[in-house]
């Protein structure tokens, strides 16, 4: 008797294994630049923020019990746990459009997607709540949009729009869910245009958009001015570097295997060698390609980031799973690819902490020592914290505030040095450089001290005189602190005392 495979059980096993591996990965690494910055969203919550809507901060508050548990792993659980739920949502979507095998293949593809697994599923970034609510809304939209309005489909449409509102309140890309809804209804199922529920559903995204607009109204629409410089729709200058970075980044962030498999699938669709029921097919097209094409278009003349459109590729995974299911040669390579990717991730986390293979710059000038190792952004902060804490205690410096003119590295300094030592930090610089610290400063007592501490390191060395030459008269180097990895010095941190006469 032939044993029947339970793909649902296999999905549960895969989700558990993936979760445990991501927990291991998250527990081994210190925060990256952006992650530690979004910790500030939880520490100083608001209805919106300078650079993003606030839901990532709310997620951190929820999963850490309002920062009661305040470690890297605890904070990253706000991405890891929703990431695990995302996998089950993809399984349900795959089951909906085909069968359990397609759902299982969708989950495998999710674990092969670097954006889904790591950027949105392990690191704590706005993409974590965005992807979670995006997939939740997409699941309910699949249940509602292709069908006629009824009591059941109206309820699902309301639920979908509620999650669309949450997606928008996570990151501005959530707006493209509304674009997908409108395109689908206008071109595929116009019966919804005649139903009251479609228009009433907009109340949910309208509320979150209103909160964002209200915050910006209070702050001179600063978010729109900031993002307008990054994503304005019209320009006459061609940015070759940005365009190439965007295209290559989309390939890498989504895994070259997945990217080119999607490309092959699209060719098959155009040539009608891969056929899917029309109402299902256009759901995937309208909820993925508008954002992909928009980011590529913007990259022609603006600096864009590849992960802006990566969520669209995740949306296409169940569709790709149907295509993979019909092409056994592709299907056989999925499990192997998943094992290889997991091994690479484990190796990367170990390599960041051990540095066995990355070269060390032996430049004798300490101020420029080893300034090329990008992985050092996530290493050395705990070591620095331990070393600098003893120095601060010895010299009785804990009452002196720390300043910086950049949100990075100030957010790292805030979390790893100021937080455990109960010290004040201030962003002293231009709004475009200090970001949220402009508002954090206002929540603290006014900076009046004539003595402040300033830290810089050999990877991004900036002398205090070049930064604060007009504000202070003395720039005393208190200590040069070596940071070691695998018993080798990999960078130096310089602690200065700045004095105003």
Secondary structure by P-SEA (a helix, b strand, c coil): cbbbbcaaaaaaaaaaaaaaaaaaaaaaccccaaaaaaccccccccccccccccaaaaaaaaaacccccccccccaaaaaaaaaaaaaaaaaaaaaaccaaaaaaaaaaaaacccccccccccccaaaaaaaaaaaaaaaaaacccccccaaaaaaaaaaaaaaaaaaaacccaaaaaaaaaaaaacccccccccaaaaaaaaaaaaaaaaaaaaaaaccaaaaaaaaaccccccccccaaaaaaaaaaaaaaacaaaaaaaaaaaaaaaaccccccaaaaaaaaaacaaaaaaaaaaacccccccccaaaaaaaaaaaaaaaaaacaaaaaaaaaaaaaaaaaaaaaaaaaacccccccccccccccccccccccccccaaaaaaaaaaaaaaaccccbbbbbccccaaaaaacccccccbbbbbbccccccccaaaaaaaaccccccccbbbbbcccccccccccccccccccccccbbbbbccccccbbbbbbbbbcc
